[in-house]
Amino acid sequence: MKILVGWDDPQEAHLLELYFSAGDNEAKVCLTADELKAGARTGGWEVLFLAMTFGGGADAGYAAFAELQEDPNPLPVVLGCRSTEMIGLVKFLTHGLRFYLIRDDRGDFVFLALSSLESAVAAVRAERAKQLAARLREEMEGVRRLQESIIPHGIVMPPGYRIAARYEPSQVSVVGDQPVVMAGGDYYNVFQPDARTLIVLIGDASGHGLKACMSIMAMHTLIRMLGGDRYRDTAEFVTEINERLCENSIVQGGGGFITLLYAAVDVETHVMEWTTAGHPLPLLHHSDGDGVRAIGDGSEGGLPLGVAAGIPYDSARLTLPPGGRVLLYTDGLADSFPMTTTAGHAAFGVDGITAALRASRGRSPEQTLQQLFEASNAFTLGAGRVDDTSVVLVERTAE
């Protein structure tokens, strides 16, 4: 601990300097106001031990205290005052003083001073940590609102289809009594560029916080800019998005990348064309049984976006059967696990998702997503998911 001292008794000052400098502590004792000002300017001190009558009386001591309090980040002060000086303590307390120690005539207070200073430093550190945590929550909440502003609400469904989507952010514990709801890089979108085409996409930027959020916003902007007929050719569209993102400094910084699954559904023929860039494969659930399977075998997938330019992406096709459902999800759902799980134990995984889909057969898309999230939460023993989670369920109604 680094201790700055402003004292009025040279003999006691010498004793304080010896006592405070023991062990790993460092102390500087000042006997005049000019010394104290100069010492305070050097910075690095953690606490000030100040005699109430420093500088020649209570008024001079208060003047030194008040001047130091004008600093944007004032040192915590422990005031040393005699029992006969208690009436003057009120002035200090009403102007920000929080800690004080009674000086006895025998000087025994010296041996209590170090613990008083340590307590003051600990209290101030805890308070500042709490303030920083509150500031972190405010900043992350602002970023999270920015992220959620690009996630669609009130999805318009074409005739013959039912769609439900859901996003849940992760949480992280910080100093303080509330967890921070993290902004992250999850993103989904559902829209119709024309009456015949339904676009469904889901993406996940690496990392959390502002960078992941801004990476997703960059991709969202590109998707809207590049529209037109290219929406239908999923391989060409994803290839173009990748080329643009490889030129984006936000995505590229620190080795960032984005996984994406992009699908275009012809709502008249019910053919779904899709392209994946390092994203988990969608799952198809047939309404006439418990059959749930991944669409594709993984060979269709390309590298995540933003990793390398000039990478070709392929597309695959699937005809959605009547009553069939396609689930698109980010890895936050599959990777959820109990916080008490030891290394090597399985996560919720595709098996957990499959079981939840089977259990929800006959339910609406919204009820199905509720069942899916409840099953995932139960698997984590109520701890929730440590990564963002986005899910989109597209159902072709039975003919």
SEGU-510787 format. One record per residue (C-alpha): residue number from 1; residue in one letter; x, y, z negated. Coordinates in nm, 2 decimals. Layout:
BEGIN
 num residuo      u      v      w
 NUM       A      X      Y      Z
...
//
This chain:
BEGIN
 num residuo      u      v      w
   1       M   0.00   0.00   0.00
   2       K   0.13   0.35   0.09
   3       I   0.05   0.60  -0.19
   4       L   0.08   0.97  -0.17
   5       V   0.08   1.15  -0.51
   6       G   0.02   1.51  -0.60
   7       W   0.11   1.55  -0.97
   8       D   0.15   1.83  -1.23
   9       D   0.39   1.67  -1.48
  10       P   0.74   1.60  -1.36
  11       Q   0.81   1.34  -1.62
  12       E   0.49   1.15  -1.55
  13       A   0.55   1.20  -1.18
  14       H   0.89   1.02  -1.20
  15       L   0.72   0.73  -1.39
  16       L   0.44   0.71  -1.13
  17       E   0.69   0.69  -0.85
  18       L   0.88   0.41  -1.01
  19       Y   0.57   0.22  -1.10
  20       F   0.40   0.27  -0.76
  21       S   0.71   0.17  -0.56
  22       A   0.73  -0.18  -0.71
  23       G   0.68  -0.47  -0.48
  24       D   0.56  -0.40  -0.13
  25       N   0.42  -0.06  -0.21
  26       E   0.56   0.27  -0.10
  27       A   0.50   0.60  -0.29
  28       K   0.58   0.97  -0.24
  29       V   0.53   1.21  -0.53
  30       C   0.48   1.58  -0.46
  31       L   0.50   1.85  -0.73
  32       T   0.40   2.14  -0.52
  33       A   0.12   2.22  -0.27
  34       D   0.37   2.27   0.01
  35       E   0.52   1.93  -0.05
  36       L   0.18   1.77  -0.05
  37       K   0.08   1.93   0.27
  38       A   0.40   1.83   0.44
  39       G   0.37   1.47   0.30
  40       A   0.01   1.45   0.42
  41       R   0.11   1.56   0.77
  42       T   0.35   1.26   0.81
  43       G   0.05   1.03   0.81
  44       G   0.04   0.66   0.73
  45       W  -0.07   0.70   0.37
  46       E  -0.36   0.49   0.25
  47       V  -0.46   0.67  -0.07
  48       L  -0.39   1.00  -0.26
  49       F  -0.35   1.00  -0.64
  50       L  -0.41   1.37  -0.74
  51       A  -0.39   1.54  -1.07
  52       M  -0.69   1.77  -1.13
  53       T  -0.46   2.04  -1.24
  54       F  -0.21   1.99  -0.96
  55       G  -0.05   2.32  -0.86
  56       G  -0.12   2.51  -1.19
  57       G  -0.48   2.45  -1.29
  58       A  -0.82   2.30  -1.20
  59       D  -0.88   2.57  -0.93
  60       A  -0.55   2.51  -0.76
  61       G  -0.61   2.13  -0.78
  62       Y  -0.95   2.17  -0.62
  63       A  -0.81   2.40  -0.35
  64       A  -0.56   2.12  -0.26
  65       F  -0.83   1.86  -0.26
  66       A  -1.07   2.07  -0.05
  67       E  -0.80   2.14   0.21
  68       L  -0.71   1.78   0.25
  69       Q  -1.08   1.69   0.28
  70       E  -1.10   1.90   0.59
  71       D  -0.90   1.64   0.78
  72       P  -1.12   1.44   1.03
  73       N  -1.01   1.12   0.86
  74       P  -0.94   1.23   0.50
  75       L  -0.75   1.00   0.26
  76       P  -0.94   0.84  -0.01
  77       V  -0.86   1.03  -0.33
  78       V  -0.84   0.90  -0.69
  79       L  -0.84   1.20  -0.92
  80       G  -0.65   1.20  -1.25
  81       C  -0.82   1.41  -1.51
  82       R  -0.80   1.45  -1.89
  83       S  -1.10   1.39  -2.11
  84       T  -1.09   1.76  -2.19
  85       E  -1.12   1.85  -1.82
  86       M  -1.44   1.65  -1.75
  87       I  -1.65   1.95  -1.70
  88       G  -1.44   2.05  -1.40
  89       L  -1.49   1.70  -1.25
  90       V  -1.84   1.80  -1.13
  91       K  -1.71   2.04  -0.87
  92       F  -1.50   1.76  -0.72
  93       L  -1.77   1.50  -0.73
  94       T  -2.02   1.73  -0.55
  95       H  -1.77   1.79  -0.27
  96       G  -1.69   1.43  -0.18
  97       L  -1.48   1.28  -0.46
  98       R  -1.57   0.92  -0.53
  99       F  -1.29   0.78  -0.75
 100       Y  -1.13   0.92  -1.07
 101       L  -0.92   0.80  -1.36
 102       I  -0.90   0.94  -1.72
 103       R  -0.55   1.05  -1.82
 104       D  -0.48   0.98  -2.19
 105       D  -0.22   1.17  -2.39
 106       R   0.00   0.87  -2.44
 107       G   0.03   0.81  -2.07
 108       D  -0.11   0.46  -2.07
 109       F  -0.33   0.55  -1.77
 110       V  -0.02   0.50  -1.56
 111       F  -0.06   0.12  -1.59
 112       L  -0.42   0.14  -1.48
 113       A  -0.36   0.37  -1.19
 114       L  -0.24   0.10  -0.94
 115       S  -0.55  -0.11  -0.98
 116       S  -0.77   0.20  -0.95
 117       L  -0.59   0.29  -0.62
 118       E  -0.62  -0.06  -0.48
 119       S  -1.00  -0.06  -0.56
 120       A  -1.04   0.28  -0.39
 121       V  -0.86   0.16  -0.08
 122       A  -1.06  -0.17  -0.07
 123       A  -1.39   0.02  -0.10
 124       V  -1.30   0.27   0.18
 125       R  -1.18  -0.01   0.41
 126       A  -1.51  -0.20   0.35
 127       E  -1.71   0.11   0.43
 128       R  -1.52   0.19   0.74
 129       A  -1.55  -0.17   0.86
 130       K  -1.92  -0.15   0.81
 131       Q  -1.93   0.18   1.01
 132       L  -1.73   0.02   1.29
 133       A  -1.97  -0.27   1.30
 134       A  -2.26  -0.04   1.32
 135       R  -2.09   0.15   1.60
 136       L  -2.02  -0.18   1.78
 137       R  -2.39  -0.28   1.75
 138       E  -2.49   0.06   1.90
 139       E  -2.24   0.03   2.19
 140       M  -2.33  -0.33   2.26
 141       E  -2.70  -0.25   2.25
 142       G  -2.65   0.02   2.51
 143       V  -2.46  -0.23   2.74
 144       R  -2.72  -0.49   2.68
 145       R  -3.00  -0.26   2.78
 146       L  -2.81  -0.17   3.09
 147       Q  -2.78  -0.54   3.17
 148       E  -3.15  -0.61   3.11
 149       S  -3.25  -0.32   3.33
 150       I  -3.16  -0.52   3.64
 151       I  -3.34  -0.84   3.52
 152       P  -3.68  -0.85   3.69
 153       H  -4.00  -0.84   3.48
 154       G  -4.35  -0.93   3.60
 155       I  -4.24  -1.16   3.89
 156       V  -4.48  -1.15   4.18
 157       M  -4.55  -1.51   4.30
 158       P  -4.63  -1.60   4.66
 159       P  -4.94  -1.82   4.72
 160       G  -4.88  -2.18   4.65
 161       Y  -4.60  -2.12   4.39
 162       R  -4.57  -2.06   4.02
 163       I  -4.25  -1.91   3.88
 164       A  -4.12  -1.85   3.53
 165       A  -3.79  -1.70   3.42
 166       R  -3.63  -1.63   3.08
 167       Y  -3.31  -1.47   2.95
 168       E  -3.16  -1.49   2.60
 169       P  -2.84  -1.31   2.50
 170       S  -2.58  -1.47   2.28
 171       Q  -2.50  -1.34   1.93
 172       V  -2.17  -1.28   1.74
 173       S  -2.12  -1.22   1.37
 174       V  -1.93  -0.91   1.27
 175       V  -1.86  -0.74   0.94
 176       G  -2.19  -0.62   0.80
 177       D  -2.53  -0.77   0.74
 178       Q  -2.65  -0.81   1.09
 179       P  -2.52  -1.01   1.39
 180       V  -2.45  -0.83   1.71
 181       V  -2.66  -0.92   2.01
 182       M  -2.40  -0.94   2.28
 183       A  -2.43  -0.81   2.63
 184       G  -2.31  -1.06   2.87
 185       G  -2.28  -1.16   3.23
 186       D  -2.60  -1.36   3.29
 187       Y  -2.83  -1.25   3.58
 188       Y  -3.12  -1.38   3.77
 189       N  -3.35  -1.23   4.03
 190       V  -3.66  -1.34   4.22
 191       F  -3.80  -1.14   4.51
 192       Q  -3.95  -1.16   4.86
 193       P  -3.77  -0.97   5.13
 194       D  -4.06  -1.06   5.36
 195       A  -4.39  -1.24   5.34
 196       R  -4.24  -1.58   5.43
 197       T  -3.92  -1.58   5.23
 198       L  -3.87  -1.62   4.85
 199       I  -3.53  -1.55   4.72
 200       V  -3.42  -1.71   4.39
 201       L  -3.08  -1.65   4.25
 202       I  -2.90  -1.70   3.92
 203       G  -2.54  -1.59   3.83
 204       D  -2.30  -1.58   3.54
 205       A  -2.00  -1.35   3.51
 206       S  -1.70  -1.47   3.31
 207       G  -1.66  -1.32   2.96
 208       H  -1.89  -1.10   2.76
 209       G  -1.95  -0.73   2.70
 210       L  -1.91  -0.43   2.93
 211       K  -1.68  -0.60   3.19
 212       A  -1.91  -0.89   3.24
 213       C  -2.21  -0.66   3.26
 214       M  -2.05  -0.43   3.51
 215       S  -1.94  -0.73   3.72
 216       I  -2.30  -0.85   3.74
 217       M  -2.42  -0.50   3.83
 218       A  -2.17  -0.48   4.11
 219       M  -2.30  -0.81   4.25
 220       H  -2.66  -0.69   4.20
 221       T  -2.59  -0.38   4.40
 222       L  -2.43  -0.57   4.68
 223       I  -2.72  -0.81   4.71
 224       R  -2.96  -0.52   4.75
 225       M  -2.73  -0.34   5.00
 226       L  -2.67  -0.64   5.22
 227       G  -3.03  -0.75   5.26
 228       G  -3.22  -0.78   5.59
 229       D  -3.22  -1.10   5.79
 230       R  -2.90  -1.22   5.62
 231       Y  -3.11  -1.30   5.31
 232       R  -3.22  -1.63   5.48
 233       D  -2.88  -1.76   5.57
 234       T  -2.76  -1.84   5.22
 235       A  -2.41  -1.96   5.32
 236       E  -2.34  -1.64   5.52
 237       F  -2.48  -1.42   5.25
 238       V  -2.28  -1.58   4.97
 239       T  -1.96  -1.56   5.19
 240       E  -2.02  -1.19   5.25
 241       I  -2.08  -1.12   4.88
 242       N  -1.76  -1.30   4.79
 243       E  -1.56  -1.09   5.04
 244       R  -1.69  -0.77   4.89
 245       L  -1.64  -0.88   4.53
 246       C  -1.28  -0.98   4.60
 247       E  -1.23  -0.61   4.67
 248       N  -1.40  -0.50   4.35
 249       S  -1.15  -0.39   4.08
 250       I  -1.41  -0.44   3.80
 251       V  -1.46  -0.81   3.89
 252       Q  -1.09  -0.87   3.97
 253       G  -0.95  -0.72   3.65
 254       G  -0.82  -0.98   3.41
 255       G  -0.89  -1.27   3.64
 256       G  -1.27  -1.23   3.63
 257       F  -1.51  -1.42   3.85
 258       I  -1.89  -1.49   3.89
 259       T  -2.07  -1.81   3.95
 260       L  -2.38  -1.79   4.17
 261       L  -2.66  -2.01   4.29
 262       Y  -2.85  -1.85   4.57
 263       A  -3.16  -2.00   4.73
 264       A  -3.40  -1.90   5.00
 265       V  -3.74  -2.08   5.01
 266       D  -3.96  -2.07   5.32
 267       V  -4.30  -2.05   5.15
 268       E  -4.47  -2.18   5.47
 269       T  -4.26  -2.49   5.54
 270       H  -4.15  -2.52   5.17
 271       V  -3.79  -2.58   5.28
 272       M  -3.54  -2.45   5.03
 273       E  -3.19  -2.36   5.16
 274       W  -2.93  -2.30   4.89
 275       T  -2.56  -2.22   4.84
 276       T  -2.37  -2.25   4.52
 277       A  -2.05  -2.07   4.42
 278       G  -1.92  -2.27   4.13
 279       H  -2.26  -2.27   3.96
 280       P  -2.43  -2.57   3.79
 281       L  -2.65  -2.76   4.04
 282       P  -3.02  -2.70   4.02
 283       L  -3.25  -2.98   3.89
 284       L  -3.56  -3.11   4.08
 285       H  -3.84  -3.25   3.87
 286       H  -4.12  -3.45   4.06
 287       S  -4.46  -3.39   3.92
 288       D  -4.58  -3.75   3.98
 289       G  -4.34  -3.90   3.73
 290       D  -4.04  -3.85   3.50
 291       G  -3.79  -3.84   3.78
 292       V  -3.54  -3.55   3.73
 293       R  -3.23  -3.53   3.94
 294       A  -2.96  -3.28   4.04
 295       I  -3.00  -3.14   4.39
 296       G  -2.68  -3.24   4.57
 297       D  -2.37  -3.42   4.45
 298       G  -2.14  -3.12   4.39
 299       S  -1.96  -3.14   4.73
 300       E  -2.17  -2.85   4.85
 301       G  -2.03  -2.61   4.60
 302       G  -1.76  -2.35   4.67
 303       L  -1.53  -2.15   4.44
 304       P  -1.68  -1.89   4.21
 305       L  -1.71  -1.55   4.36
 306       G  -1.42  -1.31   4.33
 307       V  -1.15  -1.57   4.31
 308       A  -1.02  -1.56   4.67
 309       A  -1.12  -1.40   4.99
 310       G  -1.17  -1.59   5.31
 311       I  -1.34  -1.89   5.15
 312       P  -1.62  -2.04   5.35
 313       Y  -1.94  -2.15   5.17
 314       D  -2.18  -2.42   5.29
 315       S  -2.55  -2.44   5.25
 316       A  -2.78  -2.74   5.18
 317       R  -3.15  -2.79   5.24
 318       L  -3.43  -2.95   5.05
 319       T  -3.81  -2.98   5.11
 320       L  -3.99  -2.91   4.79
 321       P  -4.26  -3.18   4.74
 322       P  -4.61  -3.08   4.63
 323       G  -4.60  -3.02   4.25
 324       G  -4.22  -3.04   4.26
 325       R  -4.02  -2.81   4.03
 326       V  -3.67  -2.67   4.07
 327       L  -3.48  -2.55   3.76
 328       L  -3.19  -2.31   3.80
 329       Y  -2.99  -2.24   3.48
 330       T  -2.67  -2.09   3.35
 331       D  -2.42  -2.30   3.15
 332       G  -2.52  -2.14   2.83
 333       L  -2.81  -2.38   2.82
 334       A  -2.62  -2.70   2.89
 335       D  -2.32  -2.60   2.67
 336       S  -2.52  -2.53   2.36
 337       F  -2.41  -2.74   2.06
 338       P  -2.45  -2.75   1.68
 339       M  -2.20  -2.52   1.50
 340       T  -2.11  -2.81   1.28
 341       T  -2.03  -3.03   1.57
 342       T  -1.67  -3.15   1.58
 343       A  -1.45  -3.16   1.89
 344       G  -1.54  -3.43   2.13
 345       H  -1.91  -3.45   2.05
 346       A  -2.15  -3.39   2.34
 347       A  -2.33  -3.06   2.40
 348       F  -2.71  -3.03   2.49
 349       G  -2.60  -3.10   2.85
 350       V  -2.80  -3.21   3.15
 351       D  -2.94  -3.50   2.95
 352       G  -3.10  -3.26   2.70
 353       I  -3.24  -3.05   2.98
 354       T  -3.38  -3.35   3.16
 355       A  -3.55  -3.48   2.85
 356       A  -3.71  -3.15   2.79
 357       L  -3.84  -3.13   3.15
 358       R  -3.98  -3.48   3.12
 359       A  -4.15  -3.39   2.79
 360       S  -4.31  -3.09   2.95
 361       R  -4.47  -3.27   3.25
 362       G  -4.82  -3.12   3.31
 363       R  -4.74  -2.80   3.13
 364       S  -4.72  -2.45   3.30
 365       P  -4.38  -2.31   3.40
 366       E  -4.40  -2.07   3.10
 367       Q  -4.48  -2.35   2.86
 368       T  -4.20  -2.56   3.01
 369       L  -3.94  -2.30   2.95
 370       Q  -4.06  -2.26   2.59
 371       Q  -4.03  -2.64   2.55
 372       L  -3.68  -2.62   2.70
 373       F  -3.56  -2.34   2.47
 374       E  -3.71  -2.50   2.16
 375       A  -3.54  -2.83   2.24
 376       S  -3.21  -2.65   2.28
 377       N  -3.25  -2.46   1.96
 378       A  -3.34  -2.78   1.78
 379       F  -3.03  -2.95   1.92
 380       T  -2.81  -2.67   1.78
 381       L  -2.98  -2.71   1.43
 382       G  -3.11  -2.36   1.46
 383       A  -2.78  -2.20   1.52
 384       G  -2.88  -2.08   1.86
 385       R  -2.66  -2.06   2.17
 386       V  -2.31  -1.90   2.17
 387       D  -2.33  -1.80   2.53
 388       D  -2.59  -1.61   2.73
 389       T  -2.87  -1.83   2.87
 390       S  -3.08  -1.77   3.18
 391       V  -3.33  -2.00   3.34
 392       V  -3.56  -1.98   3.64
 393       L  -3.82  -2.25   3.71
 394       V  -3.98  -2.25   4.06
 395       E  -4.28  -2.48   4.11
 396       R  -4.46  -2.56   4.43
 397       T  -4.82  -2.62   4.33
 398       A  -4.98  -2.95   4.42
 399       E  -5.17  -2.95   4.75
//
